[in-house]
Amino acid sequence: MARNKLITIILGSLLLVMLALVIAFNVLNLQEAYGGGPPHYSMTTNMDKWTNPLPTLGIIDGITLLIVAAYVYVLRTAQRKH
């Protein structure tokens, strides 16, 4: 029983770290894409090389959401068994 609780705490902590990293990744990519300065400065300086980061960020956020949802589902299922 104590081992399962320890594993749950470790996995929960890892998910929080993963969530923090994904948020930092999103912020850094959005700042890089849209820049600080005049409106959309980074977008207009190298227009031929600029790509929209939103599709990639959406995929990464979706995968993260699925992982968190699976964790919550497994936790709730395990609690119902006890």
C-alpha positions as CSV (number, residue, x, y, z in Angstrom):
1,M,0.0,0.0,0.0
2,A,2.8,2.4,0.9
3,R,4.6,1.6,-2.3
4,N,1.6,2.4,-4.4
5,K,1.2,5.7,-2.6
6,L,4.9,6.5,-3.2
7,I,4.6,5.7,-6.9
8,T,1.5,7.9,-7.1
9,I,3.3,10.8,-5.5
10,I,6.3,10.4,-7.8
11,L,4.2,10.2,-10.9
12,G,2.1,13.2,-9.8
13,S,5.3,15.2,-9.2
14,L,6.7,14.2,-12.6
15,L,3.4,15.3,-14.2
16,L,3.7,18.7,-12.5
17,V,7.3,19.1,-13.8
18,M,6.2,18.1,-17.3
19,L,3.3,20.6,-17.1
20,A,5.7,23.4,-16.0
21,L,8.1,22.5,-18.9
22,V,5.2,22.5,-21.5
23,I,4.1,25.9,-20.2
24,A,7.6,27.3,-20.4
25,F,8.0,25.8,-23.9
26,N,4.7,27.5,-25.0
27,V,5.7,30.9,-23.6
28,L,9.2,30.8,-25.1
29,N,7.9,29.8,-28.5
30,L,5.1,32.4,-28.5
31,Q,7.6,35.1,-27.5
32,E,10.0,34.0,-30.2
33,A,7.3,33.9,-32.9
34,Y,5.5,37.2,-32.1
35,G,8.5,39.0,-30.6
36,G,8.7,42.0,-28.2
37,G,8.8,45.3,-29.9
38,P,6.5,46.6,-32.6
39,P,3.4,44.4,-33.3
40,H,4.6,41.0,-34.6
41,Y,8.2,42.2,-34.9
42,S,9.7,38.8,-35.3
43,M,7.0,37.8,-37.8
44,T,7.9,40.7,-40.2
45,T,11.7,40.8,-39.9
46,N,12.2,37.4,-41.6
47,M,8.8,36.8,-43.2
48,D,10.2,34.2,-45.6
49,K,11.5,32.0,-42.6
50,W,8.6,32.6,-40.2
51,T,6.3,29.8,-39.4
52,N,3.2,29.8,-37.2
53,P,3.9,28.0,-33.9
54,L,0.3,27.4,-33.0
55,P,-0.2,24.0,-34.7
56,T,2.9,22.5,-33.1
57,L,2.0,24.0,-29.7
58,G,-1.5,22.7,-30.1
59,I,-0.3,19.1,-30.7
60,I,2.1,19.3,-27.8
61,D,-0.6,20.7,-25.5
62,G,-3.0,18.0,-26.7
63,I,-0.6,15.2,-25.9
64,T,0.1,16.7,-22.5
65,L,-3.6,16.9,-21.8
66,L,-4.1,13.3,-22.8
67,I,-1.3,12.2,-20.5
68,V,-2.7,14.1,-17.5
69,A,-6.3,12.8,-18.3
70,A,-4.9,9.2,-18.4
71,Y,-3.2,9.8,-15.0
72,V,-6.4,11.1,-13.4
73,Y,-8.4,8.3,-14.9
74,V,-6.0,5.6,-13.5
75,L,-6.1,7.3,-10.1
76,R,-9.9,7.5,-10.0
77,T,-10.2,3.9,-11.1
78,A,-7.7,2.7,-8.5
79,Q,-9.6,4.6,-5.7
80,R,-12.8,2.9,-6.7
81,K,-11.3,-0.5,-6.3
82,H,-10.4,0.2,-2.6
